[in-house]
Amino acid sequence: MPHTSAKTLILWFRKDLRLSDHAALATAADEGFRVLPLYIREPEEAGTGPLGAAQGWWLHHSLTALGQAIDALGSRLILRSGPAERVLTDLISETDASAVFWNRRYDPPGIAIDKALKAKLIDNGIEVRTFAGQILHEPTKLKTGAGGHFRVYTPFWKALDGSGEPAEPIPSPKSLPAPEHWPTSDSLEDWSLLPTKPNWAKGFESEWQPGEAGAQERLADFVETGLKGYRTRRDFPGEAHVSMLSPHLALGEISPASVWHATRGLGDDYSSEDYIHFRKEVVWRDFSYHLLFHFPDLAVKNWNDKFDAFPWRDAPELLEKWQKGQTGYPIVDAGMRQLWQTGFMHNRVRMITASFLIKDLLIDWREGERWFRDTLVDADPASNAASWQWVAGSGADAAPFFRIFNPITQGEKFDPEGTYVRRFVPELKAMPDKFIHKPSEAPLTVLRDAGVSLGKTYPKPIVDHGKARDTAMAAFQGLRGE
């Protein structure tokens, strides 16, 4: 227990909804403060809360789990709504707090808020300390040999990997000394983060366990059963060789350092290719934040401004068919339906569906970025934007625009038995493997035997891929002035 004269400190949780490897929390506990745990629901324009409705569902359950974990330490989580400056000023007045600690964030709106807020609090005599922890590196510290910022992933990976192992994860505190008086808290239910009429998130519940315990369990399961073979099998959406940790990382229920360290000392049963490739995927998230930090408009402006003149198509009907998984291309439709039903999509399929929107339909990548932002439980301001620009060819270290995925051959290569398609496009479950990815090419007898009627039970292709590819390449050549 703290001494009766111990000062009160506000511990501001943001996208770090965990107790372990939480530098701000650990420091506050170690230094003997009375700790007031706080989560602020900031205004939407702050850009610091859930990115979309799907992540709002996750946030509700994550805050519930965090509150229960804090209760077990003899403390409680205070919830408040409003601009951070007003909320913190009010709580400092109500509790006579003398310090505020938080872990840093790296999205542009969050950085701007924190910079101004820190200066004002210090001017008012409040101690403010900030800590790292959301990513593996600090964007201001990892630089190229010439002293600039990275624009290409491979040198970035080599620099980060060569900078030494991340610090050992910090254990959770055993207890949290409480403030002398508890301020009032908002009710989480009053925030209305859960959908009701209709409850479009009902399919999420069987897929996910939001919260720190769920994150740690997911990591342990992946290391035990999914990491072996990751290098060669991670692209197959019908298999269990992906970690599905991204939603937990997005809201900080587990730190990237904890994920990194879970892949150390695994012994001879694990191939170094598997865990190194997995680490590279974790570091792509870091690279994305590095890009966002140095290019704050990553989600709304082309990194390569030559793409500003690209002749995007205004086609709301085609966009809606893509969103609903009604394109007539099974691997695309399976991905879009997985997204709607579970709030998640396999990474290989994300690339296929993005390529289809951008290059088959010629719809602006920003439309896809907005849709993923609202429907993904792992929505992330850096990774989402960087990945969409990568597929579009407009981003840093991007795939060339002429890399246009054929949705049929991609399905045949990475879902050869149709396991993934049969799960999310059940109207095709009786199709033979040969035609599961191209029902429009199946003989009528095959379709009839499978109970499929094109245009009725399953849509005909909304575009001809070969023709769409030629149109996209012509548009790109025009952009290049050739």
HUHUCOR-V203722 format. One record per pair of residues at least 6 apart in sequence whose C-alpha atoms are under 6 Angstrom apart, sorted by the first residue. I is the first residue (numbers start at 1). GAP is how many residues later the second one is. D is the distance in whole Angstrom. If there is no record, write none. Layout:
I:GAP:D + I:GAP:D
This chain:
2:30:6 + 6:27:6 + 7:26:5 + 7:27:6 + 8:25:6 + 8:26:5 + 8:27:6 + 8:89:5 + 8:171:6 + 9:24:6 + 9:25:6 + 9:26:5 + 9:27:6 + 9:88:5 + 9:90:5 + 9:91:6 + 10:26:5 + 10:90:5 + 11:25:6 + 11:26:5 + 11:27:6 + 11:90:5 + 12:26:5 + 12:27:6 + 12:90:5 + 13:25:6 + 13:26:5 + 15:236:4 + 15:237:5 + 16:235:6 + 16:236:4 + 16:237:6 + 17:235:5 + 17:236:5 + 18:194:6 + 18:235:5 + 19:153:5 + 20:150:6 + 20:151:5 + 20:152:4 + 21:148:5 + 21:149:4 + 21:150:6 + 24:77:6 + 24:78:6 + 24:79:6 + 24:107:6 + 34:143:5 + 34:144:5 + 34:145:5 + 35:142:6 + 35:143:6 + 37:40:5 + 38:39:6 + 38:40:5 + 38:41:6 + 39:40:5 + 40:39:6 + 40:40:5 + 40:41:6 + 41:40:5 + 42:39:6 + 42:40:5 + 42:41:5 + 46:63:6 + 47:62:6 + 48:62:6 + 50:6:5 + 51:322:6 + 52:321:6 + 52:322:4 + 53:321:5 + 54:321:5 + 54:322:6 + 54:323:5 + 55:322:4 + 56:137:5 + 57:136:6 + 57:137:5 + 61:149:6 + 62:148:5 + 62:149:5 + 65:146:5 + 67:10:5 + 70:6:6 + 73:102:4 + 73:103:6 + 75:101:6 + 75:103:6 + 78:107:5 + 79:106:5 + 79:107:5 + 80:106:5 + 98:28:5 + 99:27:5 + 99:28:4 + 99:29:6 + 100:28:5 + 101:27:6 + 101:28:5 + 101:29:6 + 102:28:5 + 103:27:5 + 103:28:4 + 103:29:6 + 104:26:6 + 104:27:6 + 104:28:6 + 108:188:6 + 135:151:6 + 139:151:5 + 143:6:5 + 151:245:6 + 152:245:5 + 166:91:6 + 169:89:6 + 203:138:5 + 203:139:6 + 204:138:5 + 211:42:6 + 212:41:5 + 215:33:6 + 222:21:5 + 226:14:6 + 226:15:4 + 230:11:6 + 230:44:5 + 231:43:5 + 234:7:5 + 234:8:6 + 235:113:5 + 236:178:5 + 237:109:6 + 238:181:5 + 238:182:5 + 246:132:5 + 247:130:6 + 247:131:4 + 250:128:6 + 285:98:6 + 288:94:5 + 288:95:5 + 288:98:6 + 289:93:5 + 292:6:6 + 292:90:6 + 298:87:6 + 299:86:5 + 302:92:6 + 303:91:6 + 303:92:5 + 304:90:5 + 312:50:5 + 312:51:5 + 312:52:6 + 313:49:6 + 313:50:5 + 321:6:6 + 325:8:4 + 325:11:5 + 325:12:6 + 326:7:6 + 327:134:6 + 327:135:5 + 328:131:5 + 328:132:5 + 328:133:4 + 330:107:6 + 331:80:6 + 332:21:5 + 334:87:5 + 334:90:5 + 334:91:6 + 335:10:6 + 335:14:6 + 338:7:6 + 339:6:5 + 343:32:6 + 343:33:5 + 343:34:5 + 344:32:6 + 357:6:6 + 358:7:6 + 359:113:6 + 360:108:5 + 373:6:5 + 389:6:4 + 390:8:4 + 390:9:6 + 391:8:6 + 393:6:5 + 393:7:5 + 393:8:5 + 408:29:6 + 417:16:5 + 422:7:5 + 430:20:5 + 431:19:5 + 435:7:6 + 454:6:6
